[in-house]
Amino acid sequence: MAKLTIEFDTVEEAEDIQNALDGWKWKHCVREIDEELRNTIKYDENLPTNVANAYASLRDKIQNILSDNNLKME
């Protein structure tokens, strides 16, 4: 099993520590937002076309931001 050690030098770096530990939570939240948009587009028969297009555009934007930062939602 692989091990990873993250070291920070000062107590002031506590926010950096928390960010390092919470990375999976951010991924989970972004994935949930994307899934909510996808499901709404796909299954909400009363969704106006302009709103569906805006949601699709937002999903594309999320994917582009992730790709630009070499991140994947899988």
N, CA, C and O atoms as CSV, one atom per row, in Angstrom:
chain,resi,resn,atom,element,x,y,z
A,1,MET,N,N,0.844,-1.180,0.000
A,1,MET,CA,C,0.000,0.000,0.000
A,1,MET,C,C,0.885,1.237,0.000
A,1,MET,O,O,1.858,1.320,0.749
A,2,ALA,N,N,0.538,2.190,-0.843
A,2,ALA,CA,C,1.302,3.438,-0.938
A,2,ALA,C,C,0.995,4.339,0.249
A,2,ALA,O,O,-0.111,4.329,0.787
A,3,LYS,N,N,1.986,5.109,0.640
A,3,LYS,CA,C,1.820,6.068,1.725
A,3,LYS,C,C,2.219,7.447,1.226
A,3,LYS,O,O,3.108,7.591,0.387
A,4,LEU,N,N,1.555,8.440,1.751
A,4,LEU,CA,C,1.854,9.820,1.406
A,4,LEU,C,C,1.993,10.604,2.695
A,4,LEU,O,O,1.143,10.519,3.581
A,5,THR,N,N,3.053,11.357,2.792
A,5,THR,CA,C,3.269,12.198,3.962
A,5,THR,C,C,3.232,13.652,3.521
A,5,THR,O,O,3.952,14.059,2.609
A,6,ILE,N,N,2.380,14.430,4.186
A,6,ILE,CA,C,2.293,15.861,3.916
A,6,ILE,C,C,2.800,16.578,5.156
A,6,ILE,O,O,2.304,16.351,6.259
A,7,GLU,N,N,3.791,17.447,4.972
A,7,GLU,CA,C,4.355,18.167,6.105
A,7,GLU,C,C,4.205,19.667,5.900
A,7,GLU,O,O,4.427,20.192,4.809
A,8,PHE,N,N,3.825,20.335,6.971
A,8,PHE,CA,C,3.747,21.789,6.978
A,8,PHE,C,C,4.579,22.268,8.154
A,8,PHE,O,O,4.637,21.615,9.196
A,9,ASP,N,N,5.219,23.407,7.978
A,9,ASP,CA,C,6.191,23.858,8.963
A,9,ASP,C,C,5.610,24.618,10.146
A,9,ASP,O,O,6.188,24.590,11.232
A,10,THR,N,N,4.483,25.295,9.962
A,10,THR,CA,C,3.990,26.155,11.034
A,10,THR,C,C,2.497,25.938,11.265
A,10,THR,O,O,1.784,25.389,10.426
A,11,VAL,N,N,2.062,26.385,12.421
A,11,VAL,CA,C,0.649,26.308,12.760
A,11,VAL,C,C,-0.162,27.200,11.829
A,11,VAL,O,O,-1.332,26.923,11.562
A,12,GLU,N,N,0.461,28.280,11.330
A,12,GLU,CA,C,-0.226,29.192,10.427
A,12,GLU,C,C,-0.628,28.510,9.121
A,12,GLU,O,O,-1.480,29.014,8.390
A,13,GLU,N,N,-0.028,27.393,8.837
A,13,GLU,CA,C,-0.355,26.655,7.618
A,13,GLU,C,C,-1.536,25.701,7.822
A,13,GLU,O,O,-1.768,24.813,7.001
A,14,ALA,N,N,-2.267,25.883,8.894
A,14,ALA,CA,C,-3.401,24.997,9.196
A,14,ALA,C,C,-4.425,24.977,8.065
A,14,ALA,O,O,-5.002,23.929,7.778
A,15,GLU,N,N,-4.657,26.111,7.425
A,15,GLU,CA,C,-5.606,26.150,6.313
A,15,GLU,C,C,-5.105,25.293,5.149
A,15,GLU,O,O,-5.893,24.617,4.488
A,16,ASP,N,N,-3.808,25.322,4.905
A,16,ASP,CA,C,-3.235,24.479,3.858
A,16,ASP,C,C,-3.411,23.002,4.189
A,16,ASP,O,O,-3.699,22.189,3.311
A,17,ILE,N,N,-3.238,22.672,5.436
A,17,ILE,CA,C,-3.431,21.287,5.871
A,17,ILE,C,C,-4.874,20.863,5.626
A,17,ILE,O,O,-5.129,19.798,5.064
A,18,GLN,N,N,-5.808,21.697,6.047
A,18,GLN,CA,C,-7.225,21.367,5.883
A,18,GLN,C,C,-7.585,21.240,4.411
A,18,GLN,O,O,-8.325,20.331,4.037
A,19,ASN,N,N,-7.072,22.139,3.566
A,19,ASN,CA,C,-7.331,22.058,2.126
A,19,ASN,C,C,-6.795,20.755,1.544
A,19,ASN,O,O,-7.449,20.132,0.708
A,20,ALA,N,N,-5.612,20.343,1.982
A,20,ALA,CA,C,-5.031,19.093,1.497
A,20,ALA,C,C,-5.897,17.900,1.895
A,20,ALA,O,O,-6.079,16.967,1.113
A,21,LEU,N,N,-6.420,17.937,3.098
A,21,LEU,CA,C,-7.245,16.834,3.585
A,21,LEU,C,C,-8.650,16.831,2.989
A,21,LEU,O,O,-9.277,15.777,2.886
A,22,ASP,N,N,-9.149,18.008,2.594
A,22,ASP,CA,C,-10.525,18.126,2.105
A,22,ASP,C,C,-10.645,18.029,0.580
A,22,ASP,O,O,-11.738,18.225,0.048
A,23,GLY,N,N,-9.583,17.741,-0.119
A,23,GLY,CA,C,-9.629,17.676,-1.574
A,23,GLY,C,C,-10.720,16.755,-2.096
A,23,GLY,O,O,-11.409,17.092,-3.059
A,24,TRP,N,N,-10.882,15.606,-1.474
A,24,TRP,CA,C,-11.906,14.652,-1.927
A,24,TRP,C,C,-13.311,15.218,-1.740
A,24,TRP,O,O,-14.216,14.890,-2.507
A,25,LYS,N,N,-13.501,16.065,-0.728
A,25,LYS,CA,C,-14.817,16.670,-0.508
A,25,LYS,C,C,-15.160,17.644,-1.638
A,25,LYS,O,O,-16.300,17.696,-2.101
A,26,TRP,N,N,-14.159,18.413,-2.075
A,26,TRP,CA,C,-14.372,19.346,-3.184
A,26,TRP,C,C,-14.755,18.574,-4.448
A,26,TRP,O,O,-15.668,18.966,-5.175
A,27,LYS,N,N,-14.052,17.483,-4.696
A,27,LYS,CA,C,-14.347,16.657,-5.864
A,27,LYS,C,C,-15.773,16.127,-5.793
A,27,LYS,O,O,-16.501,16.153,-6.785
A,28,HIS,N,N,-16.162,15.656,-4.636
A,28,HIS,CA,C,-17.514,15.129,-4.442
A,28,HIS,C,C,-18.574,16.207,-4.689
A,28,HIS,O,O,-19.588,15.944,-5.336
A,29,CYS,N,N,-18.344,17.401,-4.183
A,29,CYS,CA,C,-19.303,18.499,-4.361
A,29,CYS,C,C,-19.440,18.892,-5.834
A,29,CYS,O,O,-20.552,19.090,-6.323
A,30,VAL,N,N,-18.331,19.002,-6.528
A,30,VAL,CA,C,-18.384,19.363,-7.949
A,30,VAL,C,C,-19.105,18.271,-8.735
A,30,VAL,O,O,-19.899,18.571,-9.627
A,31,ARG,N,N,-18.834,17.011,-8.410
A,31,ARG,CA,C,-19.507,15.905,-9.087
A,31,ARG,C,C,-21.017,15.945,-8.832
A,31,ARG,O,O,-21.804,15.704,-9.748
A,32,GLU,N,N,-21.423,16.243,-7.610
A,32,GLU,CA,C,-22.854,16.320,-7.299
A,32,GLU,C,C,-23.535,17.461,-8.050
A,32,GLU,O,O,-24.655,17.302,-8.536
A,33,ILE,N,N,-22.871,18.603,-8.148
A,33,ILE,CA,C,-23.438,19.727,-8.901
A,33,ILE,C,C,-23.607,19.328,-10.363
A,33,ILE,O,O,-24.655,19.574,-10.960
A,34,ASP,N,N,-22.576,18.712,-10.940
A,34,ASP,CA,C,-22.643,18.288,-12.327
A,34,ASP,C,C,-23.765,17.270,-12.536
A,34,ASP,O,O,-24.506,17.366,-13.514
A,35,GLU,N,N,-23.898,16.314,-11.645
A,35,GLU,CA,C,-24.960,15.301,-11.758
A,35,GLU,C,C,-26.349,15.927,-11.630
A,35,GLU,O,O,-27.278,15.531,-12.333
A,36,GLU,N,N,-26.486,16.892,-10.744
A,36,GLU,CA,C,-27.782,17.577,-10.589
A,36,GLU,C,C,-28.155,18.304,-11.877
A,36,GLU,O,O,-29.299,18.236,-12.327
A,37,LEU,N,N,-27.193,18.993,-12.461
A,37,LEU,CA,C,-27.449,19.679,-13.731
A,37,LEU,C,C,-27.806,18.669,-14.822
A,37,LEU,O,O,-28.754,18.876,-15.579
A,38,ARG,N,N,-27.045,17.581,-14.900
A,38,ARG,CA,C,-27.292,16.555,-15.905
A,38,ARG,C,C,-28.686,15.955,-15.756
A,38,ARG,O,O,-29.423,15.838,-16.735
A,39,ASN,N,N,-29.044,15.578,-14.541
A,39,ASN,CA,C,-30.357,14.957,-14.307
A,39,ASN,C,C,-31.502,15.917,-14.594
A,39,ASN,O,O,-32.540,15.512,-15.117
A,40,THR,N,N,-31.318,17.165,-14.260
A,40,THR,CA,C,-32.364,18.155,-14.535
A,40,THR,C,C,-32.549,18.318,-16.038
A,40,THR,O,O,-33.677,18.343,-16.530
A,41,ILE,N,N,-31.439,18.430,-16.766
A,41,ILE,CA,C,-31.526,18.548,-18.221
A,41,ILE,C,C,-32.204,17.330,-18.826
A,41,ILE,O,O,-33.053,17.450,-19.709
A,42,LYS,N,N,-31.821,16.163,-18.343
A,42,LYS,CA,C,-32.281,14.910,-18.948
A,42,LYS,C,C,-33.725,14.556,-18.595
A,42,LYS,O,O,-34.461,14.048,-19.440
A,43,TYR,N,N,-34.133,14.820,-17.358
A,43,TYR,CA,C,-35.409,14.279,-16.892
A,43,TYR,C,C,-36.510,15.298,-16.622
A,43,TYR,O,O,-37.674,14.912,-16.506
A,44,ASP,N,N,-36.186,16.577,-16.519
A,44,ASP,CA,C,-37.221,17.580,-16.235
A,44,ASP,C,C,-37.896,17.995,-17.536
A,44,ASP,O,O,-37.382,18.830,-18.281
A,45,GLU,N,N,-39.040,17.406,-17.792
A,45,GLU,CA,C,-39.760,17.654,-19.040
A,45,GLU,C,C,-40.310,19.081,-19.125
A,45,GLU,O,O,-40.614,19.558,-20.218
A,46,ASN,N,N,-40.440,19.761,-17.996
A,46,ASN,CA,C,-40.968,21.127,-17.977
A,46,ASN,C,C,-39.874,22.195,-18.009
A,46,ASN,O,O,-40.154,23.390,-17.910
A,47,LEU,N,N,-38.641,21.752,-18.146
A,47,LEU,CA,C,-37.516,22.685,-18.131
A,47,LEU,C,C,-37.493,23.478,-19.439
A,47,LEU,O,O,-37.412,22.889,-20.517
A,48,PRO,N,N,-37.564,24.807,-19.353
A,48,PRO,CA,C,-37.509,25.617,-20.578
A,48,PRO,C,C,-36.187,25.390,-21.326
A,48,PRO,O,O,-35.144,25.155,-20.716
A,49,THR,N,N,-36.258,25.465,-22.630
A,49,THR,CA,C,-35.089,25.213,-23.470
A,49,THR,C,C,-33.928,26.141,-23.122
A,49,THR,O,O,-32.777,25.707,-23.079
A,50,ASN,N,N,-34.224,27.406,-22.874
A,50,ASN,CA,C,-33.137,28.340,-22.562
A,50,ASN,C,C,-32.454,27.990,-21.248
A,50,ASN,O,O,-31.250,28.203,-21.104
A,51,VAL,N,N,-33.196,27.459,-20.296
A,51,VAL,CA,C,-32.612,27.049,-19.023
A,51,VAL,C,C,-31.777,25.782,-19.227
A,51,VAL,O,O,-30.675,25.662,-18.693
A,52,ALA,N,N,-32.311,24.847,-20.000
A,52,ALA,CA,C,-31.561,23.620,-20.305
A,52,ALA,C,C,-30.244,23.964,-20.998
A,52,ALA,O,O,-29.205,23.377,-20.698
A,53,ASN,N,N,-30.294,24.916,-21.924
A,53,ASN,CA,C,-29.074,25.339,-22.619
A,53,ASN,C,C,-28.081,25.987,-21.656
A,53,ASN,O,O,-26.874,25.769,-21.760
A,54,ALA,N,N,-28.593,26.780,-20.722
A,54,ALA,CA,C,-27.720,27.415,-19.731
A,54,ALA,C,C,-27.079,26.358,-18.828
A,54,ALA,O,O,-25.892,26.449,-18.514
A,55,TYR,N,N,-27.852,25.367,-18.416
A,55,TYR,CA,C,-27.319,24.280,-17.582
A,55,TYR,C,C,-26.258,23.493,-18.349
A,55,TYR,O,O,-25.215,23.148,-17.793
A,56,ALA,N,N,-26.524,23.210,-19.624
A,56,ALA,CA,C,-25.553,22.483,-20.436
A,56,ALA,C,C,-24.275,23.294,-20.589
A,56,ALA,O,O,-23.174,22.745,-20.538
A,57,SER,N,N,-24.420,24.590,-20.774
A,57,SER,CA,C,-23.261,25.467,-20.883
A,57,SER,C,C,-22.455,25.463,-19.580
A,57,SER,O,O,-21.224,25.454,-19.604
A,58,LEU,N,N,-23.149,25.470,-18.462
A,58,LEU,CA,C,-22.480,25.423,-17.163
A,58,LEU,C,C,-21.729,24.104,-16.985
A,58,LEU,O,O,-20.609,24.094,-16.474
A,59,ARG,N,N,-22.331,23.006,-17.399
A,59,ARG,CA,C,-21.649,21.710,-17.324
A,59,ARG,C,C,-20.386,21.727,-18.175
A,59,ARG,O,O,-19.344,21.222,-17.758
A,60,ASP,N,N,-20.481,22.307,-19.370
A,60,ASP,CA,C,-19.299,22.420,-20.233
A,60,ASP,C,C,-18.219,23.251,-19.562
A,60,ASP,O,O,-17.038,22.911,-19.625
A,61,LYS,N,N,-18.621,24.333,-18.924
A,61,LYS,CA,C,-17.666,25.212,-18.239
A,61,LYS,C,C,-16.960,24.457,-17.110
A,61,LYS,O,O,-15.746,24.571,-16.939
A,62,ILE,N,N,-17.727,23.693,-16.350
A,62,ILE,CA,C,-17.138,22.884,-15.274
A,62,ILE,C,C,-16.103,21.926,-15.854
A,62,ILE,O,O,-14.994,21.818,-15.331
A,63,GLN,N,N,-16.462,21.229,-16.937
A,63,GLN,CA,C,-15.533,20.288,-17.563
A,63,GLN,C,C,-14.277,20.989,-18.071
A,63,GLN,O,O,-13.172,20.466,-17.927
A,64,ASN,N,N,-14.443,22.173,-18.667
A,64,ASN,CA,C,-13.289,22.917,-19.169
A,64,ASN,C,C,-12.362,23.362,-18.044
A,64,ASN,O,O,-11.141,23.283,-18.172
A,65,ILE,N,N,-12.941,23.825,-16.950
A,65,ILE,CA,C,-12.125,24.247,-15.799
A,65,ILE,C,C,-11.352,23.055,-15.242
A,65,ILE,O,O,-10.163,23.164,-14.941
A,66,LEU,N,N,-12.029,21.925,-15.107
A,66,LEU,CA,C,-11.353,20.721,-14.614
A,66,LEU,C,C,-10.230,20.317,-15.564
A,66,LEU,O,O,-9.117,20.021,-15.129
A,67,SER,N,N,-10.524,20.307,-16.852
A,67,SER,CA,C,-9.522,19.914,-17.844
A,67,SER,C,C,-8.335,20.865,-17.834
A,67,SER,O,O,-7.189,20.423,-17.910
A,68,ASP,N,N,-8.594,22.162,-17.742
A,68,ASP,CA,C,-7.515,23.153,-17.701
A,68,ASP,C,C,-6.594,22.949,-16.505
A,68,ASP,O,O,-5.427,23.341,-16.534
A,69,ASN,N,N,-7.128,22.332,-15.452
A,69,ASN,CA,C,-6.342,22.096,-14.245
A,69,ASN,C,C,-5.907,20.643,-14.111
A,69,ASN,O,O,-5.480,20.209,-13.042
A,70,ASN,N,N,-6.022,19.884,-15.223
A,70,ASN,CA,C,-5.627,18.474,-15.266
A,70,ASN,C,C,-6.335,17.645,-14.193
A,70,ASN,O,O,-5.728,16.794,-13.544
A,71,LEU,N,N,-7.631,17.914,-14.023
A,71,LEU,CA,C,-8.442,17.183,-13.053
A,71,LEU,C,C,-9.520,16.404,-13.772
A,71,LEU,O,O,-9.975,16.794,-14.847
A,72,LYS,N,N,-9.926,15.298,-13.168
A,72,LYS,CA,C,-11.011,14.470,-13.717
A,72,LYS,C,C,-12.031,14.233,-12.622
A,72,LYS,O,O,-11.694,14.176,-11.439
A,73,MET,N,N,-13.292,14.095,-13.034
A,73,MET,CA,C,-14.349,13.863,-12.054
A,73,MET,C,C,-14.640,12.387,-11.840
A,73,MET,O,O,-15.451,12.043,-10.980
A,74,GLU,N,N,-14.006,11.515,-12.592
A,74,GLU,CA,C,-14.284,10.083,-12.480
A,74,GLU,C,C,-13.935,9.532,-11.143
A,74,GLU,O,O,-14.114,8.338,-10.901
